[in-house]
Amino acid sequence: MSLRLDAAYCAATAILVAMFATLLADALGTSPVVLLVVALLVGVWAAILRFGSTRFALRPMLWTVMSANVVGAVAIGLLALVVPNAALSILIAAISLEVAAFACSQALSLRTL
């Protein structure tokens, strides 16, 4: 269940980043192309989560995704520190916390297996 929720969250994030790439790029001071690439990568990750959760052994998949989420939460948290816009910094920090929460849910899932 944790992996499917994570997949849905990532898919929604990819769609929203792609839809608002131009607006976000202006606020972040980067190219919309960079954000479209990020959206594509997050979308691919969502597909891996969704289909991998049914095709691979659950325990190794949970460990892999949990580890990726820990790394992702730290990286996103660091990004929040360097964003020039305070409102965006808070938004990005919240995303970092959400990703960390998914890592925690996967850790809890591992404990119940």
MIDOSE-1310 file (N, C-alpha, C; in nm, 2 decimals, decimal comma, always signed):
residues 113
mslr	+0,08/-0,12/+0,00/+0,00/+0,00/+0,00/+0,09/+0,13/+0,00; +0,19/+0,13/+0,08/+0,28/+0,24/+0,09/+0,34/+0,28/-0,05; +0,38/+0,17/-0,12/+0,44/+0,19/-0,25/+0,34/+0,25/-0,35; +0,22/+0,20/-0,35/+0,12/+0,25/-0,44/+0,08/+0,40/-0,41
ldaa	+0,07/+0,43/-0,28/+0,05/+0,57/-0,24/+0,16/+0,66/-0,29; +0,29/+0,61/-0,27/+0,40/+0,69/-0,31/+0,40/+0,71/-0,46; +0,36/+0,60/-0,54/+0,35/+0,61/-0,68/+0,25/+0,72/-0,72; +0,14/+0,72/-0,66/+0,03/+0,82/-0,69/+0,08/+0,96/-0,66
ycaa	+0,15/+0,97/-0,55/+0,20/+1,11/-0,51/+0,30/+1,15/-0,61; +0,39/+1,06/-0,65/+0,49/+1,10/-0,75/+0,43/+1,13/-0,89; +0,33/+1,06/-0,93/+0,26/+1,08/-1,05/+0,19/+1,22/-1,05; +0,13/+1,25/-0,94/+0,06/+1,38/-0,93/+0,16/+1,49/-0,93
tail	+0,27/+1,47/-0,86/+0,38/+1,57/-0,86/+0,44/+1,59/-1,00; +0,46/+1,49/-1,07/+0,51/+1,50/-1,21/+0,42/+1,58/-1,30; +0,29/+1,55/-1,29/+0,19/+1,62/-1,37/+0,19/+1,77/-1,33; +0,19/+1,80/-1,20/+0,18/+1,94/-1,16/+0,30/+2,02/-1,20
vamf	+0,42/+1,95/-1,18/+0,55/+2,02/-1,22/+0,55/+2,05/-1,37; +0,50/+1,95/-1,45/+0,50/+1,97/-1,60/+0,40/+2,08/-1,63; +0,28/+2,08/-1,57/+0,18/+2,18/-1,60/+0,22/+2,32/-1,57; +0,30/+2,34/-1,46/+0,34/+2,47/-1,41/+0,49/+2,50/-1,43
atll	+0,55/+2,43/-1,52/+0,69/+2,44/-1,54/+0,74/+2,58/-1,57; +0,66/+2,65/-1,65/+0,70/+2,79/-1,69/+0,69/+2,88/-1,56; +0,58/+2,87/-1,49/+0,56/+2,96/-1,37/+0,67/+2,92/-1,27; +0,69/+2,80/-1,24/+0,79/+2,76/-1,14/+0,93/+2,79/-1,19
adal	+0,96/+2,78/-1,31/+1,09/+2,82/-1,36/+1,12/+2,96/-1,34; +1,03/+3,05/-1,36/+1,05/+3,19/-1,33/+1,07/+3,22/-1,19; +1,00/+3,15/-1,10/+1,01/+3,17/-0,96/+1,15/+3,11/-0,91; +1,19/+3,00/-0,97/+1,31/+2,94/-0,92/+1,44/+2,99/-0,99
gtsp	+1,42/+3,07/-1,10/+1,53/+3,12/-1,17/+1,60/+3,01/-1,25; +1,52/+2,92/-1,31/+1,58/+2,82/-1,39/+1,50/+2,80/-1,52; +1,54/+2,71/-1,61/+1,47/+2,69/-1,74/+1,35/+2,60/-1,72; +1,25/+2,63/-1,79/+1,13/+2,53/-1,79/+1,17/+2,39/-1,84
vvll	+1,27/+2,39/-1,93/+1,32/+2,26/-1,97/+1,37/+2,17/-1,86; +1,44/+2,24/-1,77/+1,50/+2,16/-1,65/+1,38/+2,11/-1,57; +1,28/+2,18/-1,55/+1,16/+2,13/-1,47/+1,08/+2,03/-1,55; +1,08/+2,04/-1,68/+1,01/+1,93/-1,76/+1,09/+1,80/-1,75
vval	+1,22/+1,81/-1,75/+1,31/+1,69/-1,73/+1,28/+1,63/-1,59; +1,28/+1,72/-1,49/+1,25/+1,67/-1,35/+1,11/+1,60/-1,35; +1,01/+1,66/-1,41/+0,88/+1,60/-1,42/+0,88/+1,47/-1,49; +0,96/+1,45/-1,59/+0,97/+1,33/-1,66/+1,04/+1,22/-1,57
lvgv	+1,14/+1,26/-1,51/+1,21/+1,16/-1,42/+1,12/+1,12/-1,30; +1,05/+1,21/-1,24/+0,96/+1,18/-1,13/+0,84/+1,09/-1,19; +0,80/+1,11/-1,31/+0,70/+1,03/-1,37/+0,75/+0,89/-1,39; +0,87/+0,88/-1,44/+0,93/+0,74/-1,46/+0,94/+0,67/-1,32
waai	+0,99/+0,75/-1,22/+1,00/+0,69/-1,09/+0,86/+0,64/-1,04; +0,75/+0,72/-1,07/+0,62/+0,68/-1,03/+0,58/+0,55/-1,09; +0,61/+0,53/-1,22/+0,58/+0,41/-1,29/+0,66/+0,29/-1,24; +0,79/+0,31/-1,20/+0,87/+0,21/-1,14/+0,80/+0,16/-1,01
lrfg	+0,76/+0,26/-0,93/+0,70/+0,23/-0,80/+0,57/+0,15/-0,82; +0,49/+0,20/-0,91/+0,36/+0,13/-0,93/+0,37/-0,01/-0,98; +0,45/-0,03/-1,09/+0,46/-0,16/-1,15/+0,57/-0,25/-1,08; +0,67/-0,19/-1,02/+0,77/-0,26/-0,94/+0,71/-0,33/-0,82
strf	+0,61/-0,26/-0,76/+0,55/-0,31/-0,64/+0,48/-0,44/-0,66; +0,44/-0,47/-0,78/+0,37/-0,60/-0,81/+0,46/-0,70/-0,88; +0,58/-0,66/-0,93/+0,67/-0,75/-1,00/+0,79/-0,79/-0,93; +0,83/-0,72/-0,82/+0,95/-0,75/-0,75/+0,91/-0,80/-0,60
alrp	+1,00/-0,86/-0,54/+0,98/-0,90/-0,40/+0,96/-0,78/-0,32; +0,86/-0,78/-0,23/+0,82/-0,66/-0,15/+0,93/-0,61/-0,06; +1,00/-0,69/+0,01/+1,10/-0,64/+0,11/+1,21/-0,57/+0,04; +1,28/-0,62/-0,06/+1,38/-0,55/-0,13/+1,33/-0,42/-0,20
mlwt	+1,21/-0,42/-0,25/+1,15/-0,31/-0,31/+1,13/-0,20/-0,21; +1,08/-0,23/-0,09/+1,05/-0,14/+0,02/+1,19/-0,08/+0,06; +1,29/-0,16/+0,08/+1,42/-0,11/+0,12/+1,48/-0,01/+0,02; +1,46/-0,04/-0,11/+1,52/+0,04/-0,22/+1,44/+0,18/-0,22
vmsa	+1,31/+0,17/-0,21/+1,23/+0,29/-0,22/+1,25/+0,38/-0,10; +1,25/+0,31/+0,02/+1,28/+0,38/+0,14/+1,41/+0,46/+0,14; +1,51/+0,39/+0,09/+1,65/+0,45/+0,08/+1,64/+0,57/-0,02; +1,58/+0,55/-0,13/+1,57/+0,66/-0,23/+1,49/+0,78/-0,17
nvvg	+1,39/+0,75/-0,09/+1,31/+0,86/-0,03/+1,39/+0,93/+0,07; +1,47/+0,86/+0,15/+1,56/+0,93/+0,25/+1,65/+1,03/+0,17; +1,72/+0,97/+0,07/+1,81/+1,06/-0,01/+1,73/+1,17/-0,07; +1,62/+1,14/-0,13/+1,54/+1,25/-0,19/+1,49/+1,36/-0,09
avai	+1,45/+1,31/+0,03/+1,41/+1,41/+0,13/+1,52/+1,50/+0,17; +1,64/+1,45/+0,18/+1,76/+1,53/+0,22/+1,79/+1,63/+0,11; +1,79/+1,58/-0,02/+1,82/+1,66/-0,13/+1,72/+1,77/-0,15; +1,59/+1,74/-0,14/+1,49/+1,84/-0,15/+1,50/+1,94/-0,04
glla	+1,53/+1,89/+0,08/+1,54/+1,98/+0,20/+1,66/+2,08/+0,17; +1,77/+2,03/+0,12/+1,88/+2,12/+0,08/+1,84/+2,22/-0,02; +1,76/+2,18/-0,12/+1,72/+2,27/-0,22/+1,63/+2,38/-0,16; +1,55/+2,35/-0,06/+1,47/+2,45/+0,01/+1,55/+2,56/+0,07
lvvp	+1,67/+2,52/+0,11/+1,76/+2,62/+0,18/+1,82/+2,72/+0,08; +1,83/+2,69/-0,04/+1,89/+2,78/-0,14/+1,80/+2,85/-0,23; +1,67/+2,82/-0,23/+1,57/+2,89/-0,31/+1,56/+3,03/-0,27; +1,56/+3,13/-0,36/+1,56/+3,27/-0,33/+1,43/+3,32/-0,28
naal	+1,32/+3,25/-0,31/+1,19/+3,30/-0,27/+1,14/+3,23/-0,14; +1,10/+3,30/-0,04/+1,07/+3,24/+0,09/+0,95/+3,15/+0,08; +0,85/+3,19/+0,00/+0,73/+3,11/-0,01/+0,76/+2,98/-0,08; +0,84/+2,98/-0,18/+0,88/+2,86/-0,25/+0,97/+2,77/-0,16
sili	+1,05/+2,84/-0,08/+1,14/+2,76/+0,01/+1,05/+2,69/+0,11; +0,95/+2,75/+0,16/+0,86/+2,68/+0,26/+0,78/+2,56/+0,19; +0,74/+2,59/+0,06/+0,67/+2,48/-0,01/+0,76/+2,36/-0,04; +0,89/+2,39/-0,08/+0,98/+2,29/-0,11/+1,02/+2,21/+0,02
aais	+1,03/+2,28/+0,13/+1,06/+2,22/+0,26/+0,94/+2,12/+0,30; +0,82/+2,16/+0,27/+0,70/+2,08/+0,30/+0,71/+1,95/+0,21; +0,75/+1,97/+0,09/+0,76/+1,85/+0,00/+0,87/+1,75/+0,05; +0,97/+1,81/+0,11/+1,08/+1,73/+0,17/+1,02/+1,65/+0,28
leva	+0,94/+1,71/+0,37/+0,88/+1,64/+0,48/+0,78/+1,53/+0,43; +0,71/+1,56/+0,32/+0,62/+1,46/+0,27/+0,70/+1,34/+0,22; +0,81/+1,36/+0,15/+0,89/+1,25/+0,10/+0,95/+1,17/+0,22; +0,99/+1,24/+0,33/+1,04/+1,18/+0,45/+0,93/+1,09/+0,51
afac	+0,81/+1,14/+0,51/+0,70/+1,07/+0,56/+0,67/+0,94/+0,49; +0,69/+0,94/+0,36/+0,68/+0,82/+0,28/+0,79/+0,72/+0,32; +0,91/+0,77/+0,34/+1,02/+0,68/+0,39/+0,99/+0,62/+0,52; +0,93/+0,70/+0,61/+0,88/+0,64/+0,74/+0,77/+0,54/+0,72
sqal	+0,68/+0,56/+0,63/+0,57/+0,46/+0,61/+0,63/+0,33/+0,55; +0,73/+0,34/+0,47/+0,80/+0,22/+0,42/+0,87/+0,15/+0,52; +0,94/+0,22/+0,62/+1,01/+0,16/+0,73/+0,91/+0,09/+0,82; +0,79/+0,15/+0,84/+0,69/+0,08/+0,92/+0,64/-0,05/+0,84
slrt	+0,62/-0,04/+0,71/+0,58/-0,15/+0,64/+0,68/-0,27/+0,65; +0,81/-0,23/+0,65/+0,91/-0,33/+0,66/+0,91/-0,40/+0,80; +0,87/-0,32/+0,90/+0,86/-0,38/+1,03/+0,75/-0,48/+1,05; +0,64/-0,46/+0,97/+0,53/-0,55/+0,98/+0,54/-0,68/+0,89
l	+0,64/-0,68/+0,80/+0,66/-0,80/+0,72/+0,73/-0,91/+0,79
